[in-house]
């Protein structure tokens, strides 16, 4: 009965392979606890009338004169106000290599039939290292201050509840480098050795100071912003790959008008639409798989500052979630 023994071995091996593939595609996750998983160091400093409250430093782009003149919120007539600056936790973004898996919601499989998006996207340059796989982003409106009723002012987020804002699985441009380059044709200007060398300067600046906003095509030590697609291309780790994917998504959201600029002198009275993302506007707060504790992280900051040592030196987790703190300057007035 050698043939029956061979069939049995085949079935056992087949079952093992099927279970291995199935387990690889299982959607897992956990719910974010805003009280325990949030790095509250990102809150400070808060400045009121030029006086800082709490420790820490703000990026040079985030500053407001102690006394400001802006249109009144109620009448529209210019009126004197008090200048404030702060960082507000406004969004949660999850980066995943498993299409349709909402791991920040506890591991819920929402979008069926999108599994074929797994793996390297069209146009990806690195399909062998495991880091060049296409990533999806799920974007949540998460006005944490409003939800916890911590602060209240005319400058805070107008929304006071959780909502799913965007999912890249349904966006064909996000899946394809060629379409992304057509969507942002200026990428041709930065596909040269000189532009790439400038990103080394951005990475060095992010290591010791802040990323350089003028080098908007760079994501510091994480890589290159173009193409603005879900292909992070060649990266050294899951943290870097997911961070670069997040940076690309933020840059693309600013380009299509989904994000407003809330700092720089032009934002003294109101946030405004800007097709070029200001990198120093956001503080990146990893909340999954390991909540980050320590000094704030900015776009492109090398992992030696936050991701190489335990417990942040994970290499096998393909999913990451981030709470984004939005740097805001405000003229507090009636």
C-alpha positions in Angstrom: 0.0 0.0 0.0 2.8 2.3 -0.8 0.5 4.6 -3.0 -1.8 5.2 0.0 1.2 6.1 2.2 2.4 8.5 -0.5 -1.1 10.1 -0.8 -1.2 10.5 3.0 2.2 12.2 3.0 1.0 14.5 0.2 -2.2 15.4 2.0 -0.3 16.1 5.2 2.2 18.3 3.4 -0.6 20.0 1.5 -2.5 20.7 4.7 0.7 22.2 6.3 1.4 24.4 3.3 -2.3 25.6 3.2 -2.3 26.4 6.9 1.0 28.3 6.6 -0.3 30.4 3.7 -3.6 31.0 5.5 -1.9 32.0 8.7 0.2 34.5 6.7 -2.9 36.2 5.3 -4.8 36.2 8.6 -5.8 39.7 9.7 -4.7 40.4 13.2 -4.4 43.5 15.3 -5.5 45.2 18.5 -7.4 48.3 19.5 -5.4 51.5 20.2 -5.8 52.6 23.8 -5.5 56.5 23.7 -4.7 56.7 27.4 -1.9 54.2 27.7 -0.5 54.0 24.1 -0.1 57.7 23.5 3.3 59.3 23.9 2.2 62.5 25.7 5.7 64.0 25.2 4.5 65.1 21.8 2.1 67.6 23.5 4.8 69.9 24.7 5.8 72.7 24.5 2.6 74.7 24.4 3.2 78.5 24.0 0.6 81.1 25.0 1.5 84.7 24.3 5.1 83.7 23.6 5.5 81.9 27.0 6.3 78.2 26.7 4.5 75.7 28.9 6.2 72.3 29.5 9.5 71.1 28.2 10.7 70.3 24.7 11.3 72.3 21.6 9.2 73.3 18.6 10.5 73.1 15.0 11.5 76.5 13.6 8.4 76.6 11.4 6.0 76.6 14.4 5.9 80.0 15.9 3.3 82.7 16.5 3.7 86.3 17.7 2.4 86.9 21.2 -0.2 89.4 20.0 -1.8 88.8 16.6 -4.5 90.5 14.5 -6.9 88.2 12.6 -10.5 88.3 11.4 -13.0 87.6 14.3 -14.5 84.2 14.3 -18.0 85.6 14.8 -18.0 88.9 12.9 -15.1 88.6 10.4 -13.8 92.0 11.5 -10.0 92.1 12.2 -9.4 91.9 15.9 -6.5 91.5 18.3 -5.9 88.0 19.7 -3.4 86.0 21.7 -0.9 83.9 19.9 -0.7 80.1 20.7 1.2 77.2 19.4 0.7 73.5 20.2 0.6 70.0 18.7 -2.8 68.4 18.4 -3.3 64.6 18.0 -5.6 64.6 15.0 -5.1 61.4 12.9 -4.3 57.7 13.1 -2.7 56.1 10.1 -2.1 52.4 9.7 0.3 51.0 7.1 -0.2 47.4 6.1 1.0 44.9 3.6 -2.3 43.0 3.9 -4.9 44.7 1.8 -8.3 45.1 3.5 -6.9 44.3 7.0 -7.8 47.0 9.5 -5.5 46.0 12.3 -6.1 49.2 14.3 -9.7 48.1 14.7 -8.6 44.8 16.3 -7.8 42.9 13.1 -11.0 43.3 11.1 -11.1 42.1 7.5 -13.2 44.7 5.8 -12.4 44.6 2.1 -12.8 41.1 0.6 -11.3 40.3 -2.8 -8.3 42.7 -2.5 -5.8 40.0 -1.6 -4.4 40.1 -5.2 -2.9 43.5 -4.3 -0.4 41.8 -2.0 3.2 41.8 -3.0 5.2 44.2 -5.1 3.1 46.9 -6.9 3.5 47.7 -10.5 6.7 49.6 -11.1 8.4 48.6 -7.8 12.2 48.5 -8.1 12.8 46.1 -5.3 10.8 42.9 -5.3 13.4 40.6 -3.8 14.3 42.0 -0.3 10.8 41.7 1.1 10.9 45.4 1.9 9.7 46.5 -1.6 6.2 45.1 -1.2 3.3 47.3 -1.9 1.8 48.9 1.2 -1.7 50.2 1.9 -2.7 53.1 4.1 -5.9 53.4 6.2 -6.4 57.0 7.4 -8.6 57.8 10.3 -9.9 61.1 11.6 -8.9 60.9 15.3 -9.3 64.3 17.1 -8.1 62.9 20.4 -8.4 66.1 22.4 -12.0 66.6 21.4 -12.8 62.9 22.0 -11.3 63.0 25.5 -12.7 66.5 26.1 -9.3 67.6 27.2 -9.0 71.0 25.6 -11.5 73.4 23.9 -10.7 76.5 21.8 -11.6 78.0 18.5 -8.4 76.6 17.1 -9.0 72.9 17.8 -10.2 70.4 15.3 -13.8 71.1 14.1 -14.5 67.3 14.2 -15.1 65.7 17.5 -15.5 62.0 16.5 -13.7 59.1 15.0 -14.1 58.4 11.3 -12.4 56.5 8.5 -11.1 59.1 6.2 -9.4 57.3 3.3 -8.3 53.8 2.2 -5.8 53.4 -0.5 -7.0 50.0 -1.7 -9.7 51.6 -3.9 -7.2 54.1 -5.4 -5.6 52.8 -8.6 -3.0 55.6 -8.7 -1.6 54.5 -5.4 -1.0 51.0 -6.8 1.0 52.0 -9.8 4.3 54.0 -10.0 3.7 55.0 -13.6 0.3 56.5 -12.8 1.7 58.2 -9.7 4.4 59.8 -11.8 1.8 61.1 -14.3 -0.2 62.5 -11.4 2.9 64.3 -10.1 5.0 65.0 -13.2 7.6 67.1 -11.3 9.0 63.7 -10.1 11.1 63.8 -13.3 13.0 66.8 -11.9 14.1 64.8 -8.9 15.1 61.6 -10.6 18.8 62.4 -10.8 21.9 61.9 -8.7 22.0 65.5 -7.5 18.5 65.4 -6.1 19.1 62.1 -4.5 22.4 63.4 -2.9 20.4 66.3 -1.4 18.4 63.7 0.5 21.5 62.7 2.4 21.6 66.3 3.7 18.0 66.0 4.7 18.7 62.7 6.5 21.7 64.3 8.4 19.6 67.3 9.4 16.8 65.0 10.6 19.3 63.1 12.7 20.5 66.1 14.7 17.9 68.7 14.2 14.7 68.7 12.0 14.1 67.6 8.4 14.5 70.3 5.8 11.2 71.4 4.5 12.7 73.0 1.4 13.8 69.5 0.3 10.2 68.4 -0.1 11.1 65.5 -2.4 13.1 63.8 0.4 11.9 61.8 3.3 15.2 62.1 5.2 16.7 58.8 6.1 13.6 56.9 5.1 14.0 57.5 1.3 12.6 59.4 -1.6 9.0 60.8 -1.7 8.6 60.0 -5.4 6.8 58.3 -6.8 3.9 59.0 -4.5 2.6 55.4 -4.5 2.4 52.5 -2.2 5.7 51.1 -3.3 8.3 52.0 -0.7 11.1 50.6 -2.9 14.4 49.6 -1.3 14.4 50.1 2.5 16.4 48.5 5.3 13.6 47.5 7.8 9.9 47.3 8.3 10.0 50.5 10.4 11.7 52.4 7.6 9.5 50.9 4.9 6.3 51.7 6.7 7.6 55.2 7.7 8.4 56.0 4.1 5.0 54.8 3.0 3.3 57.1 5.5 5.5 60.0 4.3 4.5 59.4 0.7 0.8 59.2 1.7 1.0 62.6 3.6 2.8 64.2 0.7 0.1 62.9 -1.7 -2.7 64.0 0.5 -1.4 67.5 0.6 -1.1 67.5 -3.2 -4.8 66.5 -3.7 -6.1 68.9 -1.0 -6.9 66.4 1.8 -4.5 68.0 4.2 -4.1 71.7 5.2 -0.9 73.5 6.3 -1.3 74.7 9.8 2.0 76.4 10.4 4.4 78.9 8.8 3.6 82.7 8.7 0.8 82.1 6.1 -1.2 80.1 8.6 -1.2 82.8 11.3 -5.0 83.2 11.1 -6.2 80.2 9.1 -4.9 76.9 7.9 -4.6 76.8 4.1 -4.2 74.3 1.3 -0.7 73.8 0.1 0.3 71.3 -2.6 3.7 70.9 -0.9 3.7 69.2 2.4 5.5 70.9 5.3 7.3 67.9 6.8 7.9 69.6 10.2 4.1 70.0 10.7 3.8 66.4 11.9 5.1 64.6 14.9 5.0 60.8 14.3 3.9 58.8 17.3 4.1 55.0 16.7 1.3 53.2 18.6 1.5 49.7 17.1 3.0 47.1 17.2 5.0 48.9 20.0 3.9 52.2 21.4 6.8 54.7 21.3 7.9 56.6 24.4 10.5 59.3 24.2 11.2 62.5 22.3 9.0 63.3 19.3 9.8 61.7 15.9 9.7 63.7 12.7 9.5 62.6 9.1 12.8 61.0 7.9 14.4 60.8 11.3 16.9 58.0 11.2 15.9 54.9 13.1 19.0 55.1 15.3 17.1 57.8 17.1 14.0 55.6 17.8 13.9 52.2 16.1 17.1 50.2 16.5 17.0 49.3 20.2 14.5 47.2 22.2 11.6 47.2 22.2 11.3 49.2 18.9 13.7 47.0 16.9 11.1 44.6 15.6 11.7 43.3 12.1 9.0 40.8 11.4 5.8 42.9 11.9 4.6 44.1 8.5 1.9 46.5 10.0 2.5 49.7 11.8 0.1 52.3 13.2 0.8 55.9 14.0 -0.9 58.7 15.9 -0.1 62.0 14.0 0.3 65.1 16.1 -0.5 68.2 14.0 1.6 71.2 14.7 -0.7 74.2 14.9 -0.3 78.0 15.3 -3.4 79.9 16.4 -4.6 83.4 17.0 -7.0 82.9 19.9 -9.8 85.5 19.4 -13.6 85.7 19.8 
